[in-house]
Amino acid sequence: MSNSKGNILFQLTGSIACYKACNVISRLVQEGFEVKTVCSANALKFIGKSTLEGLTHKAVYVDTFEDRSALEHIALTKWLDLAIVCPATANIINKLAAGIGDDYISTVFLAFDFSKPYLIAPAMNQNMYAHPATKRSLGILAGWGVKMLGAGIGYQACGDKGAGRLLEPEAIYKEIKKNL
Ligand SMILES: Cc1cc2nc3c(=O)[nH]c(=O)nc-3n(C[C@H](O)[C@H](O)[C@H](O)COP(=O)(O)O)c2cc1C
């Protein structure tokens, strides 16, 4: 029998803030959660599979059509107790709100059972965060029951200062625990 405190599906998209997500994943594993990771293809330009496999001791999901086991994306929605997209790009936020299912993360989202918690932790440049498309999508997702974690204000990798920073790992960890 598993001693896991809970099953977390941790999904990463293409942002510099992927390195901060590793900190959260490490903490979750150390605290006794079972963590499986999903990466968008672009997330893998910021972080290697080896890091995530080393932290979670599990293979990383990237391609829905990868020959691992049939309908794994559906099995994952049943396995998980909580799903999070962290960091969440403007692209994935707008994609999810449009109901597109053309990669692993968006396909899992379309198959998601919303009696379980689904968290989104945005990370992007301030103009992307303030863009009308992103604002509208954040509202749509919240209306569907997604828990939006908000974003920090401050220094951004591009040199700007403003809203859109990924929350700090400690704050994200606390939100995950609170929402389980
Ligand atoms: C160096 C670099 C940093 C980026 N950081 C971000 C970011 O923090 N947030 C964001 O929304 N997009 C960021 N982008 C753009 C996304 O990677 C791009 O929109 C990509 O298509 C997102 O794909 P995904 O959502 O499938 O991972 C960045 C791009 C580059 C080249």
The ligand as a MOL file (V3000), in Angstrom:
LIG
                    3D

  0  0  0     0  0            999 V3000
M  V30 BEGIN CTAB
M  V30 COUNTS 31 33 0 0 0
M  V30 BEGIN ATOM
M  V30 1 C 13.8720 32.7920 -23.4130 0
M  V30 2 C 12.3780 32.7150 -23.4870 0
M  V30 3 C 11.6390 32.8850 -22.3290 0
M  V30 4 C 10.2510 32.8190 -22.3620 0
M  V30 5 N 9.5550 32.9620 -21.2100 0
M  V30 6 C 8.2050 32.9480 -21.2550 0
M  V30 7 C 7.4540 33.1250 -20.0700 0
M  V30 8 O 7.9840 33.2580 -18.9570 0
M  V30 9 N 6.0970 33.1320 -20.1660 0
M  V30 10 C 5.4520 32.9760 -21.3600 0
M  V30 11 O 4.2230 33.0220 -21.3880 0
M  V30 12 N 6.1430 32.7530 -22.5000 0
M  V30 13 C 7.4850 32.7340 -22.4710 0
M  V30 14 N 8.1940 32.5260 -23.6240 0
M  V30 15 C 7.4560 32.2410 -24.8600 0
M  V30 16 C 6.9360 30.8050 -24.8640 0
M  V30 17 O 8.0050 29.8920 -24.6370 0
M  V30 18 C 6.2260 30.5170 -26.2110 0
M  V30 19 O 5.0210 31.2690 -26.2790 0
M  V30 20 C 5.9590 29.0470 -26.4040 0
M  V30 21 O 5.2920 28.8660 -27.6420 0
M  V30 22 C 5.1280 28.4640 -25.2720 0
M  V30 23 O 4.8410 27.1090 -25.5410 0
M  V30 24 P 4.1280 26.1830 -24.4490 0
M  V30 25 O 3.0620 27.0030 -23.7990 0
M  V30 26 O 3.5550 25.0580 -25.2610 0
M  V30 27 O 5.1750 25.7010 -23.5220 0
M  V30 28 C 9.5780 32.5740 -23.5920 0
M  V30 29 C 10.3340 32.3880 -24.7510 0
M  V30 30 C 11.7120 32.4590 -24.7040 0
M  V30 31 C 12.4970 32.2500 -25.9800 0
M  V30 END ATOM
M  V30 BEGIN BOND
M  V30 1 1 1 2
M  V30 2 1 2 3
M  V30 3 2 2 30
M  V30 4 2 3 4
M  V30 5 1 4 5
M  V30 6 1 4 28
M  V30 7 2 5 6
M  V30 8 1 6 7
M  V30 9 1 6 13
M  V30 10 2 7 8
M  V30 11 1 7 9
M  V30 12 1 9 10
M  V30 13 2 10 11
M  V30 14 1 10 12
M  V30 15 2 12 13
M  V30 16 1 13 14
M  V30 17 1 14 15
M  V30 18 1 14 28
M  V30 19 1 15 16
M  V30 20 1 16 17
M  V30 21 1 16 18
M  V30 22 1 18 19
M  V30 23 1 18 20
M  V30 24 1 20 21
M  V30 25 1 20 22
M  V30 26 1 22 23
M  V30 27 1 23 24
M  V30 28 2 24 25
M  V30 29 1 24 26
M  V30 30 1 24 27
M  V30 31 2 28 29
M  V30 32 1 29 30
M  V30 33 1 30 31
M  V30 END BOND
M  V30 END CTAB
M  END
